[in-house]
Structures are given as C-alpha cells and as structure tokens.
Amino acid sequence: MLRSMFSGVSGLRSHQTMMDVVGNNIANVNTSGFKSSNVVFADTLSQLTKAAGAPTEVNGGTNPSQVGLGVRVDAITQNMTQGSAQSTGKSTDLMLSGDGMFAVQQGDGVFYTRNGSFTLDAQGSVVTNSGAYVMGWRPDDQGNINTNGTVDRLVIPSDSVMAAKVTSEAAISGNLDNTPNVDGTAREVTSSFKAYDEQGNLTTVYLRFTNADADAVTAGHQKGNSWNVAWDTSPNGTFANALAPINFDGTPPVADGAAATPDTLTIAAGVPGTPAASPTGAPIAINLEKLTGYVGATGKSNVEGNGNGFPIGTLTSYSFGTDGVITGSYSNGYKQTLGQVAIARFNNSAGLVKEGGSLYSVSTNSGDPVYGIAGEAGRGAILAGSLEMSNVDLSAEFTNLILAQRGFQANSRIISASDEILQDLVNLKR
C-alpha cells in the first residue's frame, strides 16, 4: 500500500510541475519573443519481483515481473520555433525572421534575446527596455564595417555630423556637336559641376568648350573635332583659366562618336587666392570618358557635369536594413553607415538558460555564440518596425492544462484509495 501511495505522491509532484510550466506559458502568451516550454515525463526505477527466465528444452522463457515506483519529470524542453510578427511601426523595434539571437550587454555579462523591443538612451546607445546595451559592429572613419571584428555597443548619436568631402573628381558626360564650322564661327558649349572645399563651402565650376576649327575638310580630315577648354567660377566670367585642348580625332576620316582625347583634364591646386587656383584648394580631375563627339543634327550638344564632393550634413533620420546595417540619412542628402546589429547563433539554442527579462545565457550544452550577419549562414533576416510574438499555442496549452488537472486528480485518487485500504487493514485488528 505504501508503495502505491508514494507512486501517487510522485504523480502529484510531477503534474504540479506540469501545471507550473503550463501556467507560465499561458502567463507569457503576449510576451515578445517568449519561447514556450514542454514537460516530458519518465517512469522511475521499477522493483523487480520476478527475474526473467531463459527458455530450456523443457520450458519456454518467462518475462520479468516488475512493479513501478512512480513517475518523474524527465525534462522541461524549450520550444524555439518562430513566433508570429506583430507590426509596431517603431523604427527601433526589430524582429528576427529565422534562427539567431540578439546579443545584449548587461553589467559585465553578455546575454541573448529574441525580444527586439529596443530604444535609444540619452547618449544614443541602442538599448533594451531594461537598459541592456545592444551589441554589434561600429564603422571605421571611412564608414566600413568589419564583421569579423569584436562586437561592441551600438550608438546612434543624434548630433552625428557627416564631414564635408572635398571635390577631387568630376565627370563630364554627353555630346559635343562635331559638325564642321563651314561659316568660320566658333561654337561654345558650357557645362558645370558643384565643388566643395574642406569646410563644405560650395563653388560652382563652369567649363566652356569652344570649337577651335573653322575649315570644313582638309585633306580628308574633318576639322570640326577640336575644342579648347577653359574654366571659371562664374557663367559670365572671362574663362581665362585654360585647360588642355581636347579633340575627337581618329584616323581620318574621323569616326562619328569618337571618344575625347585626352580623357582627363586637371584643375591644378595652384596658389590659394590666385585666379587659376582650384576653388577647393585641391586638384580636381575632370573625367571625359563619357563625352562623345557626334556630327550632324542627331549630334546636338548636350553636356552635363557632376562632382564627387558634398557639404557638411547633420543626422536627420536612420533606418535598419534586413542585414542589420544602420543607415543614417543626413541633411546634405547623403547617407552613411552608423553600425550593424550582430546576430548570435548557437549549435543548440534550446540549451540556453532563461535568466528572466526575456534574456538567455550560455550553458555548457548550448555551445558558444557565433556572431554573424543577419540573413546569412542560417541566421534570420531582420524586420524593422515589428516584434516577434510569443510562440505559445493557447489551444495546446489549455489542452495540457486539462491533462495536468486530470493527471493530478487521478494521482490524488490513488492516495485516497491507498488510505482507505490501510484503514480497512487497521480495522481488521479490532
């Protein structure tokens, strides 16, 4: 009787644990990134009342007879499957669609979470709602990110300033009408590009192309293809700053649409303040590789210029890409990389230890974290403006709740029945 009573007690304890797990799952049905748990039962040791017998020539074999000693909780496993997406519209809310964990630093420890409800603190650090720092990679001075480097705290400072870039190159594209000047009148075509110095000050540089040929054809050589080039900082200037002449000359007769020679002109740095000095204080290489010289009505002049510099800009907004790259948009119209979210992956994510606050820590059976880029090497892509909902299945949990209740009730009946039998035994002595 005592054996059956203790078996019933083990059943009560095990089903009470099941009730605790199911209750915790239901309580966290709306917890972002929460992963539900399941209880796995196993029987305890069994008492052998009769050993197995081997078959002989006279008798067949017999099976062992055993009496079980109850039940125990074999494991409480974590269900790490993907939860549904919940759109929030908040730019710092991130969801991982697939495998992986966000890494966060709290105190001296690094923890991991699927809850991507992040925000910025007073210093611009990306943090969780409890103040843990979100980890990733910061860019170098050129805006490049080394994803093989050490992870660090991500920072998006609101006072971020993009330094001005000095214009060092400009590209001239389009066409110069190479029709010969039969009337002896020189044609002029003007183009321009924006140039910035180290302080971000803007100067518009104007280029004037002047057709240098007056004769139509000489010895089979079409002579409408030579152009003088000069620059000025005013469209109404004297254009006294001459550059090397260009032409579209090839083996006579000139091929229609031939490339410009030379294909690069240079505005020298010169002495600051002098008329011929570059307005940026640095040399400017003018690329003419996309400038052509067509002849006739279909080859009318249409020339455009574009420089590579830009002025100083202040941060106006930022966004997270699917690969975790944080891109800042600046007031000068340009964008710059501010950082990249690191995604940790484990060989056995179900082996992580729950630490509360939607955080997990590494265990001896989870494996060490391997950091990488979202969307690569099996890691899930990042969806900004959304959160991962809990993966708790309420219908399954309510079913498990009934099973736990009935299991507890049945085991309590075992104890009650054993008690009544013991009472009958006591009454036999009277």
C-alpha positions in Angstrom: 0.0 0.0 0.0 2.8 2.4 0.9 4.4 1.8 -2.5 1.3 2.8 -4.4 0.8 5.8 -2.1 4.3 7.0 -2.9 3.7 6.4 -6.6 0.7 8.7 -6.3 2.8 11.3 -4.5 5.3 11.3 -7.3 2.4 11.7 -9.7 1.1 14.7 -7.8 4.6 16.3 -7.8 5.2 15.7 -11.5 1.8 17.0 -12.5 2.2 20.0 -10.3 5.4 20.8 -12.2 3.4 20.4 -15.4 0.8 22.8 -14.1 3.6 25.3 -13.3 5.0 25.1 -16.8 1.6 25.4 -18.5 0.7 28.3 -16.2 3.9 30.1 -17.1 3.3 29.6 -20.8 -0.2 31.0 -20.6 1.0 33.9 -18.5 3.6 34.8 -21.2 1.2 34.5 -24.1 1.8 38.2 -25.0 5.5 38.4 -24.1 7.5 39.4 -27.1 10.0 36.8 -28.2 8.9 34.3 -25.5 9.5 30.6 -26.2 7.2 28.1 -24.6 8.3 25.0 -22.6 7.0 21.5 -22.5 7.2 18.9 -19.8 8.4 15.4 -20.6 7.6 12.6 -18.0 9.5 9.4 -17.4 8.9 6.5 -15.1 11.2 6.0 -12.1 13.0 2.8 -11.2 11.0 -0.4 -11.0 11.2 -3.0 -8.3 11.9 -6.5 -9.7 9.6 -9.1 -8.2 10.5 -11.9 -10.6 13.5 -12.3 -12.8 13.3 -13.2 -16.4 13.8 -16.9 -17.2 15.6 -18.2 -20.2 14.0 -20.9 -22.4 15.1 -24.5 -21.9 14.4 -27.8 -23.6 11.6 -28.4 -21.2 10.1 -25.0 -20.6 9.8 -21.7 -22.6 11.3 -18.5 -21.3 9.5 -16.2 -18.9 9.4 -12.4 -18.8 10.5 -10.4 -15.7 7.8 -9.1 -13.3 8.3 -5.5 -12.2 6.4 -3.0 -10.1 7.0 0.7 -11.0 7.8 3.2 -8.2 6.2 6.2 -9.7 6.8 9.0 -12.2 9.3 11.8 -12.5 9.9 14.9 -14.7 12.4 13.8 -17.3 12.9 17.1 -18.9 11.4 20.6 -19.4 12.2 21.4 -23.0 12.1 24.7 -24.8 10.2 25.2 -28.0 12.4 27.5 -30.1 10.1 27.8 -33.1 9.4 31.1 -34.8 6.7 33.3 -33.4 4.3 35.5 -35.5 5.1 39.0 -36.5 3.5 42.0 -34.8 3.8 45.3 -36.6 4.6 48.3 -34.4 5.8 50.9 -36.8 8.6 51.9 -34.4 11.9 52.1 -36.2 14.0 50.6 -33.4 11.7 47.5 -32.9 13.4 44.6 -34.6 12.3 41.1 -35.3 14.4 38.1 -36.4 12.7 36.1 -39.0 14.6 32.8 -38.6 17.4 31.5 -36.4 19.6 33.5 -34.2 19.6 35.8 -31.1 20.2 39.5 -30.4 23.2 40.0 -28.2 22.9 42.5 -25.3 25.3 43.6 -22.6 24.1 44.0 -19.1 26.7 44.8 -16.4 29.7 42.7 -17.1 27.8 39.9 -18.8 26.5 39.3 -22.3 23.1 37.8 -22.7 20.9 36.9 -25.7 17.3 37.6 -26.5 14.6 37.3 -29.2 12.8 40.3 -27.8 13.7 43.1 -30.2 11.9 45.9 -28.4 14.8 48.4 -28.4 15.1 52.2 -27.9 17.8 54.8 -27.6 19.1 56.2 -24.4 20.4 59.8 -23.7 23.7 59.0 -25.2 22.3 57.5 -28.4 23.1 53.9 -27.4 20.7 51.2 -28.7 19.3 49.6 -25.5 16.6 47.2 -24.4 13.7 48.4 -22.2 15.7 47.3 -19.1 18.8 49.3 -20.2 20.9 46.5 -21.6 23.2 47.6 -24.5 22.5 46.0 -27.9 25.7 44.7 -29.4 27.0 44.9 -33.0 29.8 46.4 -35.1 30.8 50.1 -35.4 32.1 51.6 -38.7 35.6 52.9 -39.1 36.4 56.5 -40.1 35.6 55.6 -43.8 32.2 54.1 -42.9 33.4 50.5 -43.4 32.3 47.7 -41.1 34.4 44.7 -40.2 32.0 41.9 -39.3 35.0 39.7 -38.3 35.9 42.2 -35.5 34.9 42.4 -31.9 31.3 43.3 -31.2 30.6 46.5 -29.3 27.8 48.7 -28.1 25.8 50.2 -30.9 25.4 54.0 -30.8 23.3 56.3 -33.0 24.2 59.8 -31.7 21.6 62.4 -32.6 24.3 65.0 -33.0 26.1 63.0 -35.6 27.7 65.1 -38.3 28.9 64.0 -41.7 32.1 65.8 -42.5 32.3 67.6 -45.8 34.1 65.8 -48.6 36.4 67.8 -50.8 35.6 67.5 -54.5 38.6 65.7 -56.1 36.9 64.4 -59.2 34.2 65.5 -61.6 32.7 63.6 -64.6 31.5 65.3 -67.8 29.1 63.3 -69.9 27.1 64.0 -73.0 27.9 65.0 -76.5 29.6 67.9 -78.3 28.3 68.7 -81.8 31.2 68.0 -84.0 29.8 69.4 -87.2 32.5 71.4 -89.1 32.3 75.2 -88.8 31.7 76.0 -92.5 30.9 79.6 -91.7 34.0 80.1 -89.7 32.0 80.8 -86.5 33.3 79.2 -83.3 30.7 77.3 -81.3 30.7 77.5 -77.5 29.2 74.9 -75.1 29.1 75.5 -71.3 28.7 72.9 -68.6 29.1 73.0 -64.8 29.6 70.9 -61.7 29.4 71.6 -57.9 32.7 71.7 -56.0 33.1 71.7 -52.2 36.2 72.6 -50.1 37.2 71.1 -46.7 34.7 73.3 -44.8 31.8 72.3 -47.2 31.7 75.7 -48.9 30.2 75.4 -52.4 31.6 76.8 -55.6 30.1 76.1 -59.0 32.8 75.4 -61.6 31.8 76.3 -65.2 33.5 74.6 -68.1 33.5 76.3 -71.6 34.2 74.1 -74.6 35.0 76.3 -77.7 35.2 74.7 -81.1 38.6 75.6 -82.5 38.3 74.6 -86.2 37.0 76.9 -88.9 37.5 74.9 -92.1 35.3 72.1 -93.2 37.6 69.4 -94.6 41.3 69.5 -95.2 43.0 66.5 -97.0 40.1 64.2 -96.0 40.5 65.3 -92.4 37.3 66.5 -90.8 38.3 69.5 -88.7 35.2 70.3 -86.6 36.5 68.0 -83.9 39.0 70.2 -81.9 37.9 72.0 -78.8 39.6 74.4 -76.4 38.6 74.1 -72.8 38.6 76.7 -70.0 37.0 77.1 -66.6 35.7 79.9 -64.4 33.6 80.2 -61.2 31.0 82.5 -63.0 29.0 81.7 -66.1 29.7 85.3 -67.2 33.4 85.2 -66.4 36.3 85.6 -68.7 37.2 81.9 -68.7 40.8 82.8 -68.6 41.8 79.6 -66.8 42.7 77.4 -69.8 42.9 73.6 -69.6 44.4 71.3 -72.2 42.5 71.2 -75.5 40.6 68.1 -76.5 39.7 66.6 -79.8 37.8 63.7 -81.1 40.3 63.0 -83.8 41.0 59.5 -85.1 42.5 58.0 -88.2 41.0 60.2 -91.0 38.2 60.4 -91.6 37.2 60.9 -88.0 34.8 58.2 -86.7 31.4 59.6 -85.7 31.1 59.5 -81.9 34.8 59.0 -81.2 36.0 59.4 -77.6 37.6 62.5 -76.3 41.4 62.8 -76.2 42.8 63.2 -73.6 40.1 61.6 -71.5 41.1 63.5 -68.3 41.7 67.2 -67.6 43.0 68.6 -64.3 42.3 71.8 -62.5 45.6 72.3 -60.5 45.5 73.3 -56.9 47.6 76.4 -57.6 48.3 79.1 -55.1 45.2 79.9 -52.9 43.6 83.2 -53.8 45.1 83.3 -57.3 42.7 83.3 -60.3 44.0 79.9 -61.7 43.9 78.1 -58.3 41.3 75.4 -57.7 38.3 76.7 -55.8 38.5 73.8 -53.4 42.2 74.2 -52.6 42.9 70.7 -54.1 43.3 69.4 -57.6 40.2 68.4 -59.4 40.4 65.6 -62.0 37.8 66.0 -64.8 36.9 62.7 -66.4 35.8 62.9 -70.0 35.4 59.2 -70.7 31.6 59.6 -71.3 31.9 62.6 -73.5 31.4 62.0 -77.2 31.5 64.0 -80.4 28.8 63.2 -82.9 28.3 65.1 -86.2 25.0 66.5 -87.6 21.6 67.2 -86.4 21.5 64.0 -84.3 24.6 65.1 -82.5 23.5 68.3 -81.0 25.5 69.4 -77.9 24.1 68.3 -74.6 26.8 68.2 -71.8 26.3 67.6 -68.1 28.7 67.7 -65.1 28.8 66.0 -61.7 31.3 66.3 -58.9 32.0 63.8 -56.1 32.2 66.2 -53.1 29.4 67.2 -50.7 28.8 69.7 -47.8 28.6 69.1 -44.1 25.5 67.3 -43.0 23.6 66.6 -39.8 21.8 63.4 -39.0 18.0 63.7 -39.8 16.9 60.0 -39.6 18.1 56.4 -39.6 16.8 53.0 -40.6 17.7 49.3 -40.0 18.2 47.1 -43.0 17.4 43.4 -43.3 21.1 42.6 -42.8 21.1 44.7 -39.6 23.0 47.7 -41.2 22.0 51.0 -39.6 22.0 53.7 -42.3 21.8 57.4 -41.3 20.3 60.0 -43.6 21.9 63.5 -43.4 20.7 67.0 -44.2 23.1 67.2 -47.2 21.2 64.4 -48.9 23.8 61.7 -48.4 23.7 58.5 -46.4 26.3 56.9 -44.1 26.6 53.6 -42.3 26.3 54.1 -38.5 26.7 50.4 -37.4 25.4 46.9 -37.9 23.5 44.6 -35.5 25.3 41.4 -34.7 23.3 38.2 -34.6 24.5 35.3 -32.4 23.8 31.7 -33.4 24.2 28.6 -31.3 24.5 24.9 -32.1 21.8 24.2 -29.6 19.7 27.2 -28.8 17.3 25.1 -26.7 20.2 24.6 -24.3 20.3 28.3 -23.3 19.4 29.1 -19.8 16.5 31.5 -19.1 17.6 34.4 -17.0 14.3 36.4 -16.8 13.6 39.6 -18.6 13.4 37.7 -21.9 17.2 37.1 -21.6 19.1 33.9 -22.1 22.7 33.0 -21.0 25.1 30.4 -22.4 25.1 26.9 -20.8 27.6 24.1 -21.2 25.2 22.4 -23.7 24.2 25.4 -25.8 27.6 25.9 -27.4 29.4 29.2 -27.7 27.8 32.1 -29.7 29.0 32.6 -33.3 28.3 36.1 -34.4 27.4 36.9 -38.0 25.3 39.0 -40.3 21.5 38.7 -40.3 20.2 36.8 -43.3 23.5 34.9 -43.8 24.8 31.5 -42.8 21.5 30.3 -41.5 20.7 33.4 -39.5 17.3 35.0 -39.8 16.8 38.4 -41.6 15.9 41.5 -39.6 12.4 43.0 -40.0 12.4 46.6 -38.7 9.2 48.1 -37.2 8.0 44.7 -36.0 8.3 42.4 -33.0 8.2 38.6 -32.7 5.2 37.5 -30.7 5.2 34.6 -28.2 5.0 31.2 -29.8 2.6 29.9 -27.1 -0.3 28.0 -28.7 -3.2 28.7 -26.4 -5.3 25.8 -27.7 -2.5 23.4 -26.9 -1.9 24.9 -23.5 -5.5 24.7 -22.5 -5.4 21.0 -23.5 -2.3 20.5 -21.5 -4.0 22.3 -18.6 -6.8 19.7 -18.7 -4.3 16.9 -18.9 -2.4 18.2 -15.9 -5.6 18.7 -13.9 -6.9 15.2 -14.6 -3.5 13.7 -14.0 -3.2 15.4 -10.6 -6.8 14.4 -9.8 -6.2 10.7 -10.7 -3.0 10.5 -8.7 -4.8 12.0 -5.7 -7.4 9.2 -6.0 -4.5 6.7 -5.8 -3.5 8.2 -2.4 -7.2 8.2 -1.3 -7.7 4.6 -2.3 -4.5 3.5 -0.6 -5.5 5.3 2.6 -8.9 3.6 2.6 -7.3 0.2 2.2 -4.9 0.9 5.0 -7.8 2.0 7.1 -9.5 -1.4 6.4 -6.4 -3.2 7.4 -6.3 -1.3 10.7 -9.9 -2.1 11.3 -9.2 -5.9 10.9 -7.3 -5.8 14.2 -10.4 -4.8 16.2 
